[in-house]
Amino acid sequence: MEKVSVLEEKAREIRKLTIRAIGKLGVGHIGGALTLCEVLSVLYFDVMNIDAKDSKKPDRDRFVLSKGHGGPALYAALALKGFLKIEDLDTLNQPGTHLPSHCDMRLTNGIDMSTGSLGQGFSAAIGMALAARMDKLPIYIYTIIGDGESQEGQIWEAAMAAGSRKLDNLIAFTDYNKMQIDGYTEEINGLEPLDKKWEAFGWHVQTVDGHAVKDIQKAIDTAKKVKGKPSMIIMDTIKGKGGCFCENLLTSHNMPVDEESWKKAVELLEKGEM
């Protein structure tokens, strides 16, 4: 395992680059991108078998960001890993860019599935896990879904399929920040008890602090030892985590970001004050 301090620093870099990219654009899905920095740090810099110099190698692990609006954080991780250039991040969602606001596998190196239509990425990840089993590839498929996304019926159809097929090469995460574009998840279409729901669909379930890299590392290690069940890791997260102007705000799902705000947020992160 990579040292916790190293992964925490990577998460901080992902967070700074994400804030900067969305800030320079002036608007974006910043809340649900900043929830992902720690798990992306663990996946891309400790866990996943991937190679920026051979990004399409057949025996690579796959990652599907089913909540595709978190793309800016994924792009930051890919840039730090060498799949993209750091300066590419400044083109986020601009005309002619290969970094759209939502992930597009046709445009961006390192993206395994186009996402944004909620629920579909999760289903694609399950298809990848089935294909890997058929091809006898010793790989893992990782995917992240949102809590608002978990109100989609397609999520539960897919969950049933994965559970019944005992896809133990599939490790999924729920970004459980408990907010969505229209309000709090429990007020719109409550998910509780979320862990029991996944267990009922035949999944192995763990709940962790989604901003604690050590806890995420441990949960993934545990998930890899599970046989005969897919794994769901429910991450308790904070919407807009680490952004002084957007942390824990409902409006951060998709909000305008002015220059003063994003520069102040990056400054505080560099000082270790957020």
Summary of the structure (lengths in Angstrom):
residues: 274
radius of gyration: 17.3
end to end distance: 25.4
largest distance: 52.1
contacts: 977
relative contact order: 0.17
helix: 49%
strand: 14%
